[in-house]
């Protein structure tokens, strides 16, 4: 639990500038839930922690795991569920509550990492397919199709766009 809380707080500090004011209330609630879960874990009173708080902590852990493993082309719902000692069915239910699927979340995060790398001037010498492979897209055609669907242009064309705000879709 300490590692989960630590990773969340570290990531929150790093990403705070990109958060909207309305996110502060939700992030504050998640922070309180994680601290509650952490304290309960160390006080051996985990059963007293509300189910929603345990679920929030689990989702933070799952998202963190996915972020750390995006480059693994074999990352799948089965791998994520096994790493968290939960069933694939329960994992799908957790993501369904967020209005998405595990696979869609993984694909979205991979595409975001690729988009970020394609926008980096110092990475222009790296081929598009190498960037895609780095973030878990081993087949260039699949990556190009997914990128075009998500962002409306092929990755090579996106790379040539001179000015980006980081919010385009």
Beta strands, then each sheet from edge to edge (+ up, - down):
end
